Amino acid sequence: MRRMSGVLVLIFYILSLLLPLPTTTASSRCSIKGLPLVRNISELPQDNYGRGGLSHITLAGSAMHGLKEVEVWLQTFSPGSRTPIHRHSCEEIFVVLKGSGTLYLATSSHEKYPGKPQEYFVFANSTFHIPVNDVHQVWNTNEHEDLQMLVIISRPPVKVFIYEDWFMPHTAAKLKFPYYWDEQCLLEPPKDEL
């Protein structure tokens, strides 16, 4: 119970840093003028970005809201769905809100390719972090329940290197930037608010 309250305190502290007092009461989808003080998560835009089984919501971001140091996502993976095998030059913290699954993590970032990953069971009320440039994949291996996670990254927007398998050389990984949920905002300048 003590760990759970520590995780919740950390989450509320991070969110308090992310949610500055607004300069306006409304903001466009790609506003850099700040976030409204209070928002209803169920009213925020969500998408699967062409990846079946994914629901992604950017709660507070760089491209959408102008944040400079951190970004926060809410992601839900249906049974059997997963992230691609990937790495990025930012730290990443996950808080599992519901469900369970498997984290695959290759900590040999100094080698020529990721290699066989270690497997970690993740579950509701657990948390884990991904070090900078460690290749990883999160998979909902639970056949009966969605895996829902709060994801916090440093140094947004994220530049992702995607691997076809664990033995693909780092030099052959494909860069995806801007990433799917940042594309519209980074490629199109924000429209002036009236």
Disulfide bonds with the S-S distance in Angstrom:
Cys30-Cys185 2.33
